[in-house]
Amino acid sequence: MGEVAVNGLVMAADPAVLSGDEGDEVVVNGCSSPLEAKENLAGLVNGVVTLNERVKRRAKRPSKFLTKELSRANSDSQVVVAPLRALKNSRKSRNGFGRGLPKKGGAGGKGTWGALGSELAEEEVDGAIDTNDPNYDEANPENKDVRLKVINLDRSDEEIQKQISSLVAEYFDHGDTHETYLSLEELGVSTRAHLVLVTAVEVAMDHKPSHREMTSVLLADLYGHLLYETDYAKGYDVLIKNLSDLVLDTPDAPTILGNFIARSIADDCIPPKFLQSYKGKVDSDHAVVTLARSDSLLSMRHGLVRLDNVWGVGGGTRPVKYLVKKMVLLLQEYLSSSDIAEATRCLTELEVPHFHHELVYEAVVMVIENMDERTAKMMCDLLESMHRSIIITPTQMKAGFMRVYEDMPQICVDVPPAYTILEKFVMKCQATKVIGDDVVKKLPVRGRKRFVSEGDGGRVKDDAYF
């Protein structure tokens, strides 16, 4: 029994009437059935469909599912509705025998990642050699296993010291001793660890005191990890013997090395008997100066405690009161000695260029308090020298004078003629081009005028201070 569609209804048809083959599709009034007859259907007589037109065939192969439905309809002789393309995109099995599960457990198809755990499975590699393999070696076509052998290169001391120098310079930037220790350990210099001390001290000699302080901290932190007592003794012994060469680049090398030795003794890196072993055994004058410097630092009262600041505290970490006290002492010493070079050196050693405005402030206040021509002239010469050498920048110079302007009401309480003295000193500094016109224009004026008496005709008293 076949099926035909009449006016949108699919009915059972007599196979004897239909001459179409199984699987053909017959179209009646625009309706299609799973079978295709050779002629069109004209009408229905006693439940039998008649044919009066030729059959219109379509090149379409029915699916297995539709074939099964057709065979079931033939056996039951019932009218069924045939699904055409409803299950085309279904992931279920179309042969009617599956359990309705997706293919390959959901691991197959386009755009899938594969089944869970498939990335852990090892692929079986055949014995064939792939010439496109990046590890393929033309000299070894059999592609046998390669065994690597560790070869220790015999580096010279100069090469090792060059690498250590770069690490020490890096340490001066970040200041992390642990990071430097890890980098030094990667170099593999355990057998020649004394070169770390030799190189670090030589590099520190060419840097400022704050970097020397950082070097002493690094050498103390490396004790027991990379450097030991024998390494310290051997390293300082090499430095003492090379003092004649170090002096050529750093004239103060004997004193600096003496400070390093004393600091290492204070940090318990080497015992005090290290100095005793050199007594009477050195012939170089530079070595004698080094040992004498170390001995004097250790023998002074509370020497071991004071050696913690043998290089001074770093500029950025010093307390403000300490810096103010140092600058006041610097100016007082300059007034006694009149040595501009020494005052400039002491200011540079403080390593606080951002705080130089304090020196300008203290110098101007000292001129106001002393109220004499000598102090004004010497301070003007000092500020002029530091301004020309750019030790004190114009910004710091201006900031120092502006601070004095702001504190004039308090200064005037202790020194009544402060406004007059300040005005004359500012004019003197302007004449030497220490300050610009913008600073002069902001010069404060006295709060009130003082008259001598009525008989003077209201004349303002002219104070004859320098």
NORQUI-V88038 format. One record per residue. PHI is phi in degrees with one decimal (none if undefined). PSI is psi as a letter, one per 20 degrees, with the letter a starting at -180 (NA if undefined). OMEGA is omega in radians with two decimals (* if undefined). Layout:
phi psi omega
PHI PSI OMEGA
PHI PSI OMEGA
This chain:
phi psi omega
none p 3.10
-95.5 a 3.12
-128.3 p 3.06
-132.2 q -3.14
-113.1 p 3.13
-127.1 o 3.13
53.4 l 3.09
84.5 i 3.13
-107.1 p 3.09
-98.0 p -3.10
-124.1 r 3.04
-79.8 q -3.14
-127.4 q -3.13
-76.5 p -3.12
-62.9 h 3.14
-70.1 h -3.13
-74.8 g -3.12
-81.9 p 3.12
-98.6 j -3.13
-74.4 q 3.11
-78.0 r 3.11
-67.3 p -3.10
95.9 i 3.09
-78.5 r -3.09
-124.5 p -3.11
-104.0 p -3.10
-111.4 p 3.10
-128.9 p 3.12
53.3 l 3.10
82.0 i -3.14
-101.7 q -3.10
-118.3 q 3.08
-121.3 r 3.11
-62.3 i 3.11
-102.3 q 3.09
-115.7 o -3.11
-86.8 r -3.14
-79.8 i -3.14
-133.5 q 3.10
-74.7 q 3.11
-85.9 p -3.12
-102.5 h -3.10
-171.6 a -3.10
-127.7 o -3.13
-122.3 o -3.14
55.4 k 3.10
80.5 j -3.13
-113.3 p 3.14
-87.1 p 3.10
-104.1 q -3.10
-115.7 p 3.08
-136.6 i 3.12
-127.6 r -3.10
-73.4 q -3.07
-82.3 p 3.04
-101.8 o -3.07
-92.5 q 3.03
-123.6 p -3.13
-77.6 m -3.12
-137.5 p -3.12
-97.5 p -3.13
-67.2 q 3.11
-76.4 r 3.14
-65.6 h -3.13
-65.0 g 3.13
-67.1 h 3.10
-62.4 h 3.12
-66.0 g 3.11
-63.8 h 3.13
-65.8 g 3.13
-65.2 h 3.10
-67.6 h 3.11
-67.3 h 3.11
-64.0 h -3.11
-72.8 h -3.10
-89.1 i -3.11
56.0 l 3.12
-119.5 q 3.11
-82.5 p 3.14
-126.1 q 3.05
-98.9 p -3.04
-88.9 o 3.04
-70.4 p -3.06
-97.0 f -3.06
-125.3 j -3.06
-67.2 h -3.06
-105.1 k -3.08
-64.3 g -3.07
-93.5 j 3.13
-73.4 q 3.12
-87.3 i 3.14
-78.6 r 3.14
-66.7 p -3.10
-99.4 i -3.13
-88.9 i 3.08
81.8 i -3.10
-109.9 i -3.12
-81.5 r 3.14
-94.1 j -3.14
81.9 j -3.13
-87.7 q 3.10
-65.1 q -3.10
-66.6 q 3.08
57.6 k 3.11
65.1 k -3.12
84.1 j -3.09
-97.3 i -3.11
-105.8 r 3.10
99.5 r -3.09
-75.3 p 3.06
78.5 j 3.13
-98.8 q -3.09
-96.0 i -3.09
97.7 r -3.12
-70.1 q 3.11
-62.0 p 3.13
88.6 i -3.13
-68.4 h -3.14
-73.0 i -3.14
-88.1 i -3.11
-74.2 p 3.13
-84.4 p 3.12
-78.5 q 3.11
-80.9 p -3.11
-105.2 p 3.13
-78.0 r -3.06
-79.7 i -3.11
-72.3 q -3.13
-95.4 p 3.13
-97.0 o -3.13
-71.8 i 3.12
-87.9 i 3.13
-68.4 p 3.13
-59.5 h 3.14
-89.6 j -3.14
-71.0 p -3.10
-112.2 o -3.13
-67.0 h -3.14
-71.9 i 3.14
-126.5 m -3.05
-62.3 h 3.13
-73.0 i 3.08
53.8 l 3.14
-75.8 r 3.12
-64.5 p -3.11
-103.2 p 3.10
-108.9 p -3.12
-92.8 p -3.14
-116.2 p -3.13
-75.5 p -3.14
-119.2 o 3.11
-87.4 o 3.13
-76.4 p 3.14
-85.3 n -3.13
-82.4 q 3.13
-80.1 r 3.13
-64.2 h 3.14
-65.2 g 3.12
-66.0 g 3.13
-65.3 g -3.14
-65.2 h 3.10
-66.4 g 3.11
-68.6 h 3.13
-66.7 h 3.14
-60.5 g 3.12
-66.0 h 3.12
-69.3 h 3.12
-67.4 g 3.08
-63.3 h 3.06
-64.6 h -3.14
-62.8 h 3.11
-63.5 h -3.14
-85.1 g -3.06
-98.9 h 3.08
72.1 j -3.13
-97.9 o -3.11
-70.2 h -3.13
-66.2 g 3.11
-63.3 h 3.11
-65.9 h 3.11
-61.9 g 3.13
-63.7 h 3.13
-67.5 h 3.11
-67.7 h 3.13
-67.2 h 3.12
-68.5 h 3.12
-70.8 h -3.14
69.6 l -3.10
-109.6 k -3.09
-62.8 h -3.13
-76.1 h 3.12
-128.2 l -3.07
-67.5 h -3.12
-63.8 h 3.10
-67.6 h 3.08
-63.6 g 3.13
-65.8 g -3.11
-61.3 g -3.09
-67.6 g -3.11
-62.5 g -3.14
-68.7 g 3.14
-65.0 h 3.10
-67.4 g -3.11
-65.7 h 3.13
-63.7 h -3.13
-90.4 j -3.11
-115.2 r -3.07
-80.7 r -3.07
-58.1 h 3.13
-64.5 h 3.09
-71.4 h 3.07
-67.5 h 3.06
-63.3 g 3.10
-64.3 h 3.12
-65.9 g 3.10
-63.1 h 3.09
-65.0 g 3.12
-63.7 g -3.14
-64.1 h 3.11
-70.1 h -3.12
-73.6 h 3.13
-79.2 i -3.12
-66.4 p 3.14
85.8 i 3.12
-112.8 g 3.12
-118.4 h -3.14
-111.7 q 3.10
-128.2 r -3.03
-58.0 g 3.14
-66.1 h 3.13
-68.8 h 3.10
-64.4 g -3.11
-63.8 g -3.13
-68.5 h -3.14
-66.3 g 3.12
-67.7 h 3.09
-64.3 h 3.10
-64.9 h -3.13
-67.4 h 3.13
-63.3 h 3.13
-71.7 h -3.10
-97.0 j -3.10
-61.4 h -3.13
-62.8 h 3.09
-82.5 h -3.12
-68.5 h -3.12
-65.2 h -3.13
-63.5 h 3.14
-92.8 h -3.11
-128.6 o -3.10
-60.3 h -3.13
-90.1 j -3.08
-57.6 g 3.13
-60.3 g 3.13
-68.3 g -3.14
-63.9 g 3.13
-65.7 h 3.07
-61.4 h 3.09
-65.3 g 3.13
-65.0 g -3.14
-64.7 g 3.13
-63.5 h 3.13
-67.2 h 3.10
-66.0 h 3.07
-66.8 g 3.11
-66.3 h 3.12
-86.7 j 3.11
63.0 k 3.06
-85.7 h 3.05
-134.4 q -3.12
-78.3 q 3.11
-62.3 h -3.13
-67.1 i 3.11
-59.9 h 3.13
-70.8 h -3.12
-65.9 h -3.11
-70.4 i -3.12
-99.1 i -3.09
-65.4 p 3.14
75.5 j -3.10
-118.2 j -3.13
-116.2 q -3.13
-111.7 h -3.10
-74.2 p 3.11
-67.1 h 3.13
-65.8 h 3.11
-66.0 h 3.11
-64.0 g 3.12
-63.2 g -3.14
-63.4 g -3.11
-66.1 h 3.12
-66.2 h 3.11
-64.2 g 3.13
-64.6 g -3.12
-65.4 h -3.14
-68.7 h 3.12
-67.8 h -3.11
-78.8 h -3.07
-88.5 i 3.14
-72.8 r -3.07
-66.5 p -3.07
54.0 l -3.08
-64.5 g -3.10
-64.3 h 3.13
-77.0 g -3.11
-69.2 h -3.13
-68.5 i 3.07
-64.1 h 3.11
-117.5 k -3.11
-64.6 h 3.09
-97.7 j -3.06
82.0 r 3.11
-85.3 q -3.13
-55.4 q -3.08
-55.2 g -3.10
-73.6 i -3.08
-108.2 i -3.12
-75.8 q 3.07
-69.2 q -3.08
-64.1 g -3.12
-62.3 h 3.11
-65.0 g -3.14
-66.7 g 3.11
-62.3 g 3.14
-64.2 g 3.13
-63.9 g -3.12
-70.6 h 3.08
-65.3 g 3.09
-63.8 h 3.12
-61.6 g -3.12
-68.7 h 3.11
-65.9 h 3.10
-66.3 h 3.12
-66.4 h 3.10
-64.8 h 3.14
-83.9 h -3.03
-100.9 h -3.09
59.9 k -3.11
-100.3 o -3.12
-69.2 h -3.12
-62.7 g 3.14
-66.6 h 3.11
-65.0 h 3.11
-65.8 g 3.13
-64.4 g -3.14
-64.4 h 3.11
-68.1 h 3.13
-67.8 h -3.14
-67.8 h 3.09
-68.6 h 3.07
56.3 l 3.09
-131.6 m -3.12
-62.9 h 3.12
-76.6 i -3.09
-115.1 j -3.13
-68.0 i 3.10
-63.9 h 3.10
-67.9 h 3.10
-64.2 g 3.11
-62.1 g -3.14
-61.2 g -3.12
-65.2 h 3.14
-67.0 g -3.13
-67.9 g 3.12
-63.7 h 3.12
-65.7 h 3.07
-64.1 g -3.12
-66.4 g -3.08
-74.1 h -3.12
-75.3 h 3.07
55.6 l 3.07
-138.4 q -3.09
-68.6 h -3.10
-61.8 g -3.13
-62.1 g -3.14
-63.1 g -3.12
-67.8 g -3.11
-65.7 g 3.13
-67.9 h 3.09
-65.9 g 3.10
-65.2 h 3.14
-65.5 g 3.14
-66.4 h 3.11
-66.2 g 3.13
-65.0 g -3.14
-70.6 h 3.09
-71.6 g 3.14
-68.2 h 3.12
-84.6 j 3.12
58.4 k 2.98
-65.9 g 3.04
-110.3 o -3.09
-74.0 q 3.09
-57.4 h 3.12
-65.9 g 3.12
-68.0 h 3.12
-63.6 g 3.14
-64.0 g -3.14
-62.2 h 3.13
-64.1 g 3.12
-66.2 h 3.13
-66.0 h 3.07
-64.5 h 3.10
-64.7 g 3.12
-58.5 g -3.10
-70.2 h -3.09
-95.1 j -3.11
-60.8 h 3.09
-58.5 h 3.11
-75.9 h 3.14
-66.5 h -3.10
-66.5 h 3.10
-64.8 g 3.14
-83.2 h -3.11
-125.4 n -3.09
-56.4 g -3.13
-82.1 k -3.04
-62.1 h -3.09
-65.3 h -3.14
-67.6 g 3.14
-64.8 g -3.14
-64.4 h -3.13
-63.9 g 3.14
-68.6 h 3.13
-70.0 h 3.11
-64.6 g 3.11
-64.8 h 3.11
-65.8 g 3.12
-69.0 h 3.10
-67.1 h 3.13
-64.9 h 3.11
-91.4 j 3.09
62.7 k 3.04
-73.8 h 3.12
-125.4 r -3.12
-95.5 a -3.13
-68.1 h -3.13
-64.4 h 3.11
-74.6 h -3.13
-67.7 h -3.12
-64.2 h -3.13
-91.3 j 3.13
-62.2 p -3.11
-73.6 q 3.12
-103.6 r -3.12
-66.1 q -3.07
-70.9 h -3.12
-149.8 r 3.12
-98.2 q 3.12
-106.5 p 3.11
-105.4 q -3.12
-72.4 g 3.13
-166.8 r 3.14
-70.1 h -3.09
-72.4 i -3.14
-82.8 j 3.11
73.3 k 3.11
75.3 j -3.13
-73.5 p 3.11
-72.6 p -3.11
-68.4 p 3.14
-99.0 o -3.12
-71.2 p -3.07
-93.8 m 3.05
-95.4 p -3.13
26.0 NA *
